């Protein structure tokens, strides 16, 4: 079960000082700069920083698996980075396209999805005693959202019809991720880790 001692273990040097975790910390540091440059209409710099963030998101998992650097802290930190980044991108969307009603619908879906995943993920961690790493559908959702935002960054005056199509695509990926994560978390909450009949595979 997760408690204060669990958090202390996450902050041990061997948990913190890994290359994948440094990449995750770098992603967190990039977020305010991405928002700032975008808000000041310096779209080129914003999209370069977003692309760098996306690259580190891909590389941290590869490095962690290849060099056996998977840590419990990394399992916590990576999804937190994704959630904060997605919230930042949602803010960028509203900064530029807040006059579009479906931009607000998309942002609301983003908030609901991330809050529900946070609550269910925490409940599952308390039930099993450890964090479950990011799943392919979560990564897919992140990649699709970031790719859509890169397009919107590069084309700030894009026709609203095309914006709606892009947001629908990202929204569909988010819904898929939310449904599959909900199934995973509820299975873990109900059955724990060791049950063969747990419907989480």
QUITA-V868960 format. One record per residue. N is the residue number from 1. RES is the residue in one letter. PHI is phi in whole degrees, -180 to 180 (* if undefined). Layout:
N_RES_PHI, N_RES_PHI
//
This chain:
1_X_*, 2_X_-78, 3_X_-147, 4_X_-63, 5_X_-68, 6_X_-63, 7_X_-67, 8_X_-64, 9_X_-64, 10_X_-65, 11_X_-95, 12_X_-67, 13_X_-55, 14_X_-68, 15_X_-83, 16_X_-87, 17_X_-86, 18_X_-132, 19_X_-60, 20_X_-59, 21_X_-69, 22_X_-62, 23_X_-63, 24_X_-66, 25_X_-61, 26_X_-63, 27_X_-61, 28_X_-61, 29_X_-68, 30_X_-74, 31_X_-57, 32_X_-63, 33_X_-69, 34_X_-61, 35_X_-64, 36_X_-63, 37_X_-65, 38_X_-67, 39_X_-63, 40_X_-97, 41_X_61, 42_X_-96, 43_X_-68, 44_X_-63, 45_X_-65, 46_X_-60, 47_X_-73, 48_X_-65, 49_X_-65, 50_X_-66, 51_X_-64, 52_X_-63, 53_X_-61, 54_X_-63, 55_X_-64, 56_X_-66, 57_X_-64, 58_X_-74, 59_X_-70, 60_X_-63, 61_X_-68, 62_X_-63, 63_X_-64, 64_X_-61, 65_X_-74, 66_X_-68, 67_X_-109, 68_X_53, 69_X_-113, 70_X_-74, 71_X_-129, 72_X_-63, 73_X_-63, 74_X_-62, 75_X_-66, 76_X_-82, 77_X_-69, 78_X_-61, 79_X_-67, 80_X_-63, 81_X_-59, 82_X_-60, 83_X_-67, 84_X_-66, 85_X_-62, 86_X_-65, 87_X_-63, 88_X_-64, 89_X_-68, 90_X_-62, 91_X_-64, 92_X_-61, 93_X_-59, 94_X_-72, 95_X_-60, 96_X_-93, 97_X_-124, 98_X_-66, 99_X_-82, 100_X_-96, 101_X_-63, 102_X_-74, 103_X_-66, 104_X_-70, 105_X_-62, 106_X_-62, 107_X_-64, 108_X_-63, 109_X_-62, 110_X_-60, 111_X_-64, 112_X_-61, 113_X_-62, 114_X_-69, 115_X_-66, 116_X_-65, 117_X_-67, 118_X_-64, 119_X_-67, 120_X_-68, 121_X_-63, 122_X_-66, 123_X_-63, 124_X_-67, 125_X_-64, 126_X_-66, 127_X_-73, 128_X_-96, 129_X_89, 130_X_-154, 131_X_-87, 132_X_-97, 133_X_-67, 134_X_-60, 135_X_-99, 136_X_-61, 137_X_-73, 138_X_-69, 139_X_-66, 140_X_-60, 141_X_-59, 142_X_-65, 143_X_-64, 144_X_-65, 145_X_-61, 146_X_-63, 147_X_-66, 148_X_-62, 149_X_-68, 150_X_-62, 151_X_-61, 152_X_-68, 153_X_-67, 154_X_-73, 155_X_-124, 156_X_-65, 157_X_-106, 158_X_-62, 159_X_-56, 160_X_-54, 161_X_-63, 162_X_-71, 163_X_-61, 164_X_-61, 165_X_-65, 166_X_-64, 167_X_-68, 168_X_-64, 169_X_-63, 170_X_-65, 171_X_-64, 172_X_-64, 173_X_-64, 174_X_-66, 175_X_-64, 176_X_-59, 177_X_-61, 178_X_-64, 179_X_-65, 180_X_-71, 181_X_-67, 182_X_-61, 183_X_-61, 184_X_-64, 185_X_-64, 186_X_-64, 187_X_-64, 188_X_-68, 189_X_-64, 190_X_-79, 191_X_-107, 192_X_77, 193_X_-98, 194_X_-98, 195_X_-85, 196_X_-70, 197_X_-94, 198_X_-67, 199_X_-84, 200_X_-125, 201_X_-84
//
